[in-house]
Amino acid sequence: MRACAAVATTLSADGRTMVSRMASDPPLTLRQTGPSTVHLVSTAAGPLGGDRLALDVDVAPRTTLELGSVASTLVLPGEGESEMLITARVGAGATLRFAPEPTVLATGCEHRLIVRLALEPDASVLWREEIVFGRYGEEPGRCHARFDVTCAGRPVLRQEFTVGDPALDASPAVFGAARCVGTTFLTATAKEPLVADGVAVLPLAASGTLVSALAGDAVELRSRLEWGERAACVDGDDSVAYGGPADGPGIQ
């Protein structure tokens, strides 16, 4: 299966954000749930092995878009490798919050997740990805994730990792006993690096912050990522990040 979906914003004459385009293609179905909020609704099983899915996001200058999903994405095995390609452009002075529910890697799946995020100066972004290593009681499938961020054409972040290699996953230097991994990229720049139980907050060389976390379950993972997001935004003043529970992991 090949499917493509797209969402775009535009600035109205009175300065409000308008969702000017929503194109859906099952299983990628978009629904507008607020003035500047859109959710992905899965209308078919997938991705399955061999599927090629693509999502295109275009946030016009000085507009705001919050993009989420109503449920987790379950990646299932099939014939060959599945792929999810997300391409996003965020204009000058625009705001994007991308925070879907977790991706769950079912046993036997072969998946590739590719994100290409292009920013213009003064764009404000929070981009969160969460991956769960299989359903309850099962071993995870395999996933190769690649995340590329540029600002005004210059590299900000290049990151990739693989889940589902038994020879590596159980290593204390990789995932150890964790069952979930997650990252958040923010344009806000943390004042200094922070390391706590299962989470790291790392300012990037150019600008921005990468929050990385491991956890035993999806609830713990979300809590750790939100703690890191709040920590990064204390000095970064990024309006797209909001807090979860007030308590978080203790700083080591």
Beta strands, then each sheet from edge to edge (+ up, - down):
strand 1: 2-11
strand 2: 17-23
strand 3: 28-34
strand 4: 37-42
strand 5: 52-59
strand 6: 64-69
strand 7: 73-75
strand 8: 82-90
strand 9: 95-98
strand 10: 103-105
strand 11: 110-119
strand 12: 124-132
strand 13: 142-151
strand 14: 154-163
strand 15: 180-186
strand 16: 194-196
strand 17: 199-203
strand 18: 209-215
sheet 1: 2+ 1- 5- 8- 11- 13- 14+
sheet 2: 3+ 4- 6- 9- 12- 10- 7-
sheet 3: 3+ 4- 6- 9- 12- 15+ 18- 17+ 16-
end
